[in-house]
Amino acid sequence: MNAELGPVEVVGAGLIGTSIALACRRAGIDVLLTDTSPEHLRTASGLGAGRAKQPEDVPALVVVAVPPDHLATAIAAALDGAGDDTIVTDVGSVKSAPLDALAAHPHLARYVGSHPMAGSERSGPLAASADLFTGRPWAITPHASSRQAAVRAVASLVEVCGAVPVRLTPEEHDLAVARTSHVPHLMSALVAGTLAGAAPDHLALTGQGVRDVTRVAGGDPTLYSQIIGGNSAAVAGLLREVRDRLDLVLEAVTDGDRVGLESLLAHGVAGTRAIPGKHGGPVQAVAAVHVAVPDHPGELARLFADVGASGVNIEDVRIDHDPGRPVGLVELDVAEGRAVELVAALESKGWVTHR
Amino acid sequence: MNAELGPVEVVGAGLIGTSIALACRRAGIDVLLTDTSPEHLRTASGLGAGRAKQPEDVPALVVVAVPPDHLATAIAAALDGAGDDTIVTDVGSVKSAPLDALAAHPHLARYVGSHPMAGSERSGPLAASADLFTGRPWAITPHASSRQAAVRAVASLVEVCGAVPVRLTPEEHDLAVARTSHVPHLMSALVAGTLAGAAPDHLALTGQGVRDVTRVAGGDPTLYSQIIGGNSAAVAGLLREVRDRLDLVLEAVTDGDRVGLESLLAHGVAGTRAIPGKHGGPVQAVAAVHVAVPDHPGELARLFADVGASGVNIEDVRIDHDPGRPVGLVELDVAEGRAVELVAALESKGWVTHR
C-alpha cells in the first residue's frame, strides 16, 4: 500500500525505532536497520523489523531514533550519507535545539522533524510493537525551508504507523511539550520528592489523588533530564510563570486570603476543562460509579460482563488501591446521563456500588 | 453487633454524614439526624439513614460532619448540648485549628477528632453510600486530654464503617494531609492553570501524563480553599520547601546543569517508591500490558473474560483516551513476573497487545 515510501532506514533500533520499523514492515515497506549496538540490531531483525543496512542500500526515507543528546549529529550524518533525494526525519522529544545545531547544513531542505507522542516505561527493541502509535498524536514540524515532498513523506510515515498527525512549527512544538509534558513532569517530581523520607504513618493517609499527581515522576531521570535539558528555554520560561503563581498561592495561604486562594484554584479548574476529550472532541461530562470488587481473578471479568450487558459505554476505569483490605474499589467513568442506569443494572446483579 | 455504640447523632446530612449514618443503620445502630436544611434532613431520612433528632433524644456519640469553617462551633454546641457522657467526634479534613478554637472548652475530654479519607466528586445526601468508607484509611486524632472511652467509641465507629483506623496526633495529621493531599492539590492546580487559555493545537499533544497530574485540580475551589485555608501553617511550611526546590530546578534548567536536574528527578523517583502499595504492603513491581480495544460496549467484557481465564491478577487498569480514533488502548498493570504470560494468553485470543 505504502511501498513507494521505502526503503525506509531506521537509525536506532530501540523501542521507538523498532516499533516504527515493525509498522513499516506490516505495510510491506522494505526496512533497513542501523544501530551502534550489534545486539539491538540482531534482536530487531529477529523480530521481523527489517534487515541490517548494507553499504549499497539507498533509503528513500531515514528515521533517526536515537537519544536526545545524539540527535543533531545523527541527523547530519543521515543527510550527508544518503542519496540526493533521501528525506530525513527524527522522532526526538525536542525540535528547536537539533534544528539550530543543523542550521548551516547544505541539505537541510530534505529534513523535517517529527515527534510521536507514545512510549512505554520499558525500553529496547524487545518492548517494540507495530501498534505503539495507533491513535496517538504525532507532531510533524517542518522548518521554513523544508521541501513539500519531505513533509509529504513524513505524513505518509505517520499514516503507516496509524497515528494522528499534528502540524506545528518546531518552536510551537517545543512550547507545546513544555506545557503538556515537561513542566507537568517537573511539578510531579517536586510533589513526589516531598514524599521521600516522610513518616510511614503519615503516608498511610495517601489517597488516589497524590498517586495520580506523582505517577509520571517515576520515569527514568537520565532520559528526562536529557529531554527537559534539551528544551531548556521553553521549560524555563513556563516554569518561571509557575513559580510566580506559586508565590501568589503561598501568599494567599499565609495571609488567610480565601478569595485569592479560591480564584487560583478556579483557574486550575478552568485548565482541566481545556484538556481535549476522548477522540479529540470537547470534554464530555462524566460521572463516576464505584463498585466494590473482591480482589481475585475472575471478578473483574464478571463485572465487565455485567457492564457490557447494561449497554452503557465506559469512558475510563481505574482500580483504587485500598490499604489493608482484600476488596478493590473499581471506578467506572461513564457519560453523566447514564450513571443512574449503570448503577441500577449493576445492583440488580448483586454488585455493591456507590457514586 | 455494635448497637451499644448508639444512639449516634449525625450533625450535617451531606455526603459524608449521611454515608456514616447509613453504615450505622446497617449495623443496627439507632441514628439521629440534624441538619440546618430541612430538605437534606428529609432526603437522608427517606434514604433510611435515621430519624430526625427530637429534644428528648440523648446520643451516646455525636458525629459532626459540617463544612470546615463551621467545625469548631458545631463541635462546641455538641459538647454543650448533649449528655454528660456523650462522646463527640468530627470528620473534618483539618484537625489542629478546630481543636485550638476549643482549647478552653470545659468538656474537651469527651472530644476526639477523626478524618475519613474518602469522598466523591458529588455532594449531598443523595450521593451517600454505606460503603463509601470500605477499606479506606480513617485517621483518629486524640488530643492530650481525650478520654480513653472517647477514643474507643470513635474506633468502633470506624470499624462499623469498614474503614482502616490510622492513629495520629492532630498536629501529625495536619502535617500528613498537607503532604499527601493539600500541597499535591495546589501543585496540580498550578499545572492545570498553565493549560487554561493554551492554543488548541498545542493541547492536541496532551498525553496521559498531564491528565493524571491535573485530575484532582478539577475539585470544587470553594471547598478546597476552606480545607487548605484551615491548614495554612502546615501547608505554607511544606509549600515553602517545594518553592525552594522549584528554584533549584529552575536554576538547573537555566544553567544546563544536567547532573543537578537528574538528581532532582531521582529524588522524585524515590518519592514515588515511598507510596504504600496495594493492601498497605510494600510496592510491588508491576509491568504494564497495553491492549487495543474497539471502543464499544461488550469489548471490555470480552477482554476481562480473557484476562480472568488467564489466571493473572490485575493490579490496576486504565483506558487511554486517544484523540481521533474509535479504538481504545487499555493498560493492564500486573505483577512483573506475570506480564509475559498475560500477553501470550491475550494474543492467543486474538487481542493486539504491546508492553
Chai-1 contact restraints between the chains, C-beta under 6 A:
chainA,res_idxA,chainB,res_idxB,connection_type,confidence,min_distance_angstrom,max_distance_angstrom,comment,restraint_id
A,M117,B,L205,contact,1.0,0.0,6.0,A-B,restraint_1
A,M117,B,G207,contact,1.0,0.0,6.0,A-B,restraint_2
A,R122,B,R355,contact,1.0,0.0,6.0,A-B,restraint_3
A,A127,B,R355,contact,1.0,0.0,6.0,A-B,restraint_4
A,S129,B,H354,contact,1.0,0.0,6.0,A-B,restraint_5
A,D131,B,A292,contact,1.0,0.0,6.0,A-B,restraint_6
A,D131,B,V352,contact,1.0,0.0,6.0,A-B,restraint_7
A,D131,B,H354,contact,1.0,0.0,6.0,A-B,restraint_8
A,L132,B,H354,contact,1.0,0.0,6.0,A-B,restraint_9
A,G135,B,D322,contact,1.0,0.0,6.0,A-B,restraint_10
A,G135,B,R325,contact,1.0,0.0,6.0,A-B,restraint_11
A,G135,B,V327,contact,1.0,0.0,6.0,A-B,restraint_12
A,P137,B,A204,contact,1.0,0.0,6.0,A-B,restraint_13
A,P137,B,L205,contact,1.0,0.0,6.0,A-B,restraint_14
A,P137,B,P323,contact,1.0,0.0,6.0,A-B,restraint_15
A,V164,B,P323,contact,1.0,0.0,6.0,A-B,restraint_16
A,V164,B,G324,contact,1.0,0.0,6.0,A-B,restraint_17
A,V166,B,A204,contact,1.0,0.0,6.0,A-B,restraint_18
A,A176,B,H202,contact,1.0,0.0,6.0,A-B,restraint_19
A,A176,B,L205,contact,1.0,0.0,6.0,A-B,restraint_20
A,R179,B,T194,contact,1.0,0.0,6.0,A-B,restraint_21
A,R179,B,A198,contact,1.0,0.0,6.0,A-B,restraint_22
A,T180,B,L205,contact,1.0,0.0,6.0,A-B,restraint_23
A,T180,B,T206,contact,1.0,0.0,6.0,A-B,restraint_24
A,T180,B,V210,contact,1.0,0.0,6.0,A-B,restraint_25
A,P184,B,V191,contact,1.0,0.0,6.0,A-B,restraint_26
A,P184,B,V210,contact,1.0,0.0,6.0,A-B,restraint_27
A,P184,B,V213,contact,1.0,0.0,6.0,A-B,restraint_28
A,L186,B,V249,contact,1.0,0.0,6.0,A-B,restraint_29
A,M187,B,M187,contact,1.0,0.0,6.0,A-B,restraint_30
A,M187,B,V191,contact,1.0,0.0,6.0,A-B,restraint_31
A,S188,B,V213,contact,1.0,0.0,6.0,A-B,restraint_32
A,A189,B,L265,contact,1.0,0.0,6.0,A-B,restraint_33
A,A189,B,G268,contact,1.0,0.0,6.0,A-B,restraint_34
A,L190,B,V242,contact,1.0,0.0,6.0,A-B,restraint_35
A,L190,B,R245,contact,1.0,0.0,6.0,A-B,restraint_36
A,L190,B,L246,contact,1.0,0.0,6.0,A-B,restraint_37
A,V191,B,P184,contact,1.0,0.0,6.0,A-B,restraint_38
A,V191,B,M187,contact,1.0,0.0,6.0,A-B,restraint_39
A,A192,B,G268,contact,1.0,0.0,6.0,A-B,restraint_40
A,A192,B,G271,contact,1.0,0.0,6.0,A-B,restraint_41
A,A192,B,T272,contact,1.0,0.0,6.0,A-B,restraint_42
A,G193,B,H267,contact,1.0,0.0,6.0,A-B,restraint_43
A,G193,B,G268,contact,1.0,0.0,6.0,A-B,restraint_44
A,G193,B,G271,contact,1.0,0.0,6.0,A-B,restraint_45
A,T194,B,R179,contact,1.0,0.0,6.0,A-B,restraint_46
A,L195,B,G271,contact,1.0,0.0,6.0,A-B,restraint_47
A,L195,B,A274,contact,1.0,0.0,6.0,A-B,restraint_48
A,A196,B,H267,contact,1.0,0.0,6.0,A-B,restraint_49
A,A196,B,A270,contact,1.0,0.0,6.0,A-B,restraint_50
A,A196,B,G271,contact,1.0,0.0,6.0,A-B,restraint_51
A,A196,B,A274,contact,1.0,0.0,6.0,A-B,restraint_52
A,A198,B,R179,contact,1.0,0.0,6.0,A-B,restraint_53
A,H202,B,A176,contact,1.0,0.0,6.0,A-B,restraint_54
A,L203,B,P276,contact,1.0,0.0,6.0,A-B,restraint_55
A,A204,B,P137,contact,1.0,0.0,6.0,A-B,restraint_56
A,A204,B,V166,contact,1.0,0.0,6.0,A-B,restraint_57
A,L205,B,M117,contact,1.0,0.0,6.0,A-B,restraint_58
A,L205,B,P137,contact,1.0,0.0,6.0,A-B,restraint_59
A,L205,B,A176,contact,1.0,0.0,6.0,A-B,restraint_60
A,L205,B,T180,contact,1.0,0.0,6.0,A-B,restraint_61
A,T206,B,T180,contact,1.0,0.0,6.0,A-B,restraint_62
A,T206,B,I275,contact,1.0,0.0,6.0,A-B,restraint_63
A,G207,B,M117,contact,1.0,0.0,6.0,A-B,restraint_64
A,G209,B,V216,contact,1.0,0.0,6.0,A-B,restraint_65
A,V210,B,T180,contact,1.0,0.0,6.0,A-B,restraint_66
A,V210,B,P184,contact,1.0,0.0,6.0,A-B,restraint_67
A,D212,B,D212,contact,1.0,0.0,6.0,A-B,restraint_68
A,D212,B,R215,contact,1.0,0.0,6.0,A-B,restraint_69
A,V213,B,P184,contact,1.0,0.0,6.0,A-B,restraint_70
A,V213,B,S188,contact,1.0,0.0,6.0,A-B,restraint_71
A,V213,B,V213,contact,1.0,0.0,6.0,A-B,restraint_72
A,T214,B,T272,contact,1.0,0.0,6.0,A-B,restraint_73
A,R215,B,D212,contact,1.0,0.0,6.0,A-B,restraint_74
A,V216,B,G209,contact,1.0,0.0,6.0,A-B,restraint_75
A,A217,B,G268,contact,1.0,0.0,6.0,A-B,restraint_76
A,A217,B,T272,contact,1.0,0.0,6.0,A-B,restraint_77
A,G218,B,V269,contact,1.0,0.0,6.0,A-B,restraint_78
A,G218,B,T272,contact,1.0,0.0,6.0,A-B,restraint_79
A,P221,B,E262,contact,1.0,0.0,6.0,A-B,restraint_80
A,P221,B,L265,contact,1.0,0.0,6.0,A-B,restraint_81
A,P221,B,A266,contact,1.0,0.0,6.0,A-B,restraint_82
A,Y224,B,L265,contact,1.0,0.0,6.0,A-B,restraint_83
A,S225,B,R258,contact,1.0,0.0,6.0,A-B,restraint_84
A,S225,B,L261,contact,1.0,0.0,6.0,A-B,restraint_85
A,S225,B,E262,contact,1.0,0.0,6.0,A-B,restraint_86
A,S225,B,L265,contact,1.0,0.0,6.0,A-B,restraint_87
A,G229,B,R258,contact,1.0,0.0,6.0,A-B,restraint_88
A,G229,B,L261,contact,1.0,0.0,6.0,A-B,restraint_89
A,S232,B,V253,contact,1.0,0.0,6.0,A-B,restraint_90
A,V235,B,V253,contact,1.0,0.0,6.0,A-B,restraint_91
A,A236,B,V253,contact,1.0,0.0,6.0,A-B,restraint_92
A,A236,B,T254,contact,1.0,0.0,6.0,A-B,restraint_93
A,L239,B,L250,contact,1.0,0.0,6.0,A-B,restraint_94
A,V242,B,L190,contact,1.0,0.0,6.0,A-B,restraint_95
A,R243,B,L246,contact,1.0,0.0,6.0,A-B,restraint_96
A,R245,B,L190,contact,1.0,0.0,6.0,A-B,restraint_97
A,L246,B,L190,contact,1.0,0.0,6.0,A-B,restraint_98
A,L246,B,R243,contact,1.0,0.0,6.0,A-B,restraint_99
A,V249,B,L186,contact,1.0,0.0,6.0,A-B,restraint_100
A,L250,B,L239,contact,1.0,0.0,6.0,A-B,restraint_101
A,V253,B,S232,contact,1.0,0.0,6.0,A-B,restraint_102
A,V253,B,V235,contact,1.0,0.0,6.0,A-B,restraint_103
A,V253,B,A236,contact,1.0,0.0,6.0,A-B,restraint_104
A,T254,B,A236,contact,1.0,0.0,6.0,A-B,restraint_105
A,R258,B,S225,contact,1.0,0.0,6.0,A-B,restraint_106
A,R258,B,G229,contact,1.0,0.0,6.0,A-B,restraint_107
A,L261,B,S225,contact,1.0,0.0,6.0,A-B,restraint_108
A,E262,B,P221,contact,1.0,0.0,6.0,A-B,restraint_109
A,E262,B,S225,contact,1.0,0.0,6.0,A-B,restraint_110
A,L265,B,A189,contact,1.0,0.0,6.0,A-B,restraint_111
A,L265,B,P221,contact,1.0,0.0,6.0,A-B,restraint_112
A,L265,B,Y224,contact,1.0,0.0,6.0,A-B,restraint_113
A,L265,B,S225,contact,1.0,0.0,6.0,A-B,restraint_114
A,A266,B,P221,contact,1.0,0.0,6.0,A-B,restraint_115
A,H267,B,G193,contact,1.0,0.0,6.0,A-B,restraint_116
A,H267,B,A196,contact,1.0,0.0,6.0,A-B,restraint_117
A,G268,B,A189,contact,1.0,0.0,6.0,A-B,restraint_118
A,G268,B,A192,contact,1.0,0.0,6.0,A-B,restraint_119
A,G268,B,G193,contact,1.0,0.0,6.0,A-B,restraint_120
A,G268,B,A217,contact,1.0,0.0,6.0,A-B,restraint_121
A,V269,B,G218,contact,1.0,0.0,6.0,A-B,restraint_122
A,A270,B,A196,contact,1.0,0.0,6.0,A-B,restraint_123
A,G271,B,A192,contact,1.0,0.0,6.0,A-B,restraint_124
A,G271,B,G193,contact,1.0,0.0,6.0,A-B,restraint_125
A,G271,B,L195,contact,1.0,0.0,6.0,A-B,restraint_126
A,G271,B,A196,contact,1.0,0.0,6.0,A-B,restraint_127
A,T272,B,A192,contact,1.0,0.0,6.0,A-B,restraint_128
A,T272,B,T214,contact,1.0,0.0,6.0,A-B,restraint_129
A,T272,B,A217,contact,1.0,0.0,6.0,A-B,restraint_130
A,T272,B,G218,contact,1.0,0.0,6.0,A-B,restraint_131
A,A274,B,L195,contact,1.0,0.0,6.0,A-B,restraint_132
A,A274,B,A196,contact,1.0,0.0,6.0,A-B,restraint_133
A,I275,B,T206,contact,1.0,0.0,6.0,A-B,restraint_134
A,P276,B,L203,contact,1.0,0.0,6.0,A-B,restraint_135
A,K278,B,H321,contact,1.0,0.0,6.0,A-B,restraint_136
A,G280,B,P323,contact,1.0,0.0,6.0,A-B,restraint_137
A,G280,B,G324,contact,1.0,0.0,6.0,A-B,restraint_138
A,A292,B,D131,contact,1.0,0.0,6.0,A-B,restraint_139
A,A292,B,T134,contact,1.0,0.0,6.0,A-B,restraint_140
A,P297,B,G308,contact,1.0,0.0,6.0,A-B,restraint_141
A,P297,B,G311,contact,1.0,0.0,6.0,A-B,restraint_142
A,P297,B,N313,contact,1.0,0.0,6.0,A-B,restraint_143
A,G298,B,G308,contact,1.0,0.0,6.0,A-B,restraint_144
A,L300,B,F304,contact,1.0,0.0,6.0,A-B,restraint_145
A,L300,B,I314,contact,1.0,0.0,6.0,A-B,restraint_146
A,A301,B,F304,contact,1.0,0.0,6.0,A-B,restraint_147
A,A301,B,A305,contact,1.0,0.0,6.0,A-B,restraint_148
A,A301,B,G308,contact,1.0,0.0,6.0,A-B,restraint_149
A,F304,B,L300,contact,1.0,0.0,6.0,A-B,restraint_150
A,F304,B,A301,contact,1.0,0.0,6.0,A-B,restraint_151
A,F304,B,F304,contact,1.0,0.0,6.0,A-B,restraint_152
A,A305,B,A301,contact,1.0,0.0,6.0,A-B,restraint_153
A,G308,B,P297,contact,1.0,0.0,6.0,A-B,restraint_154
A,G308,B,G298,contact,1.0,0.0,6.0,A-B,restraint_155
A,G308,B,A301,contact,1.0,0.0,6.0,A-B,restraint_156
A,G311,B,P297,contact,1.0,0.0,6.0,A-B,restraint_157
A,N313,B,P297,contact,1.0,0.0,6.0,A-B,restraint_158
A,D316,B,I319,contact,1.0,0.0,6.0,A-B,restraint_159
A,V317,B,V317,contact,1.0,0.0,6.0,A-B,restraint_160
A,V317,B,I319,contact,1.0,0.0,6.0,A-B,restraint_161
A,R318,B,R318,contact,1.0,0.0,6.0,A-B,restraint_162
A,I319,B,D316,contact,1.0,0.0,6.0,A-B,restraint_163
A,I319,B,V317,contact,1.0,0.0,6.0,A-B,restraint_164
A,H321,B,K278,contact,1.0,0.0,6.0,A-B,restraint_165
A,D322,B,G135,contact,1.0,0.0,6.0,A-B,restraint_166
A,P323,B,V164,contact,1.0,0.0,6.0,A-B,restraint_167
A,P323,B,P276,contact,1.0,0.0,6.0,A-B,restraint_168
A,P323,B,G280,contact,1.0,0.0,6.0,A-B,restraint_169
A,G324,B,V164,contact,1.0,0.0,6.0,A-B,restraint_170
A,G324,B,G280,contact,1.0,0.0,6.0,A-B,restraint_171
A,R325,B,G135,contact,1.0,0.0,6.0,A-B,restraint_172
A,V327,B,G135,contact,1.0,0.0,6.0,A-B,restraint_173
A,V352,B,D131,contact,1.0,0.0,6.0,A-B,restraint_174
A,H354,B,S129,contact,1.0,0.0,6.0,A-B,restraint_175
A,H354,B,D131,contact,1.0,0.0,6.0,A-B,restraint_176
A,H354,B,L132,contact,1.0,0.0,6.0,A-B,restraint_177
A,R355,B,R122,contact,1.0,0.0,6.0,A-B,restraint_178
A,R355,B,A127,contact,1.0,0.0,6.0,A-B,restraint_179
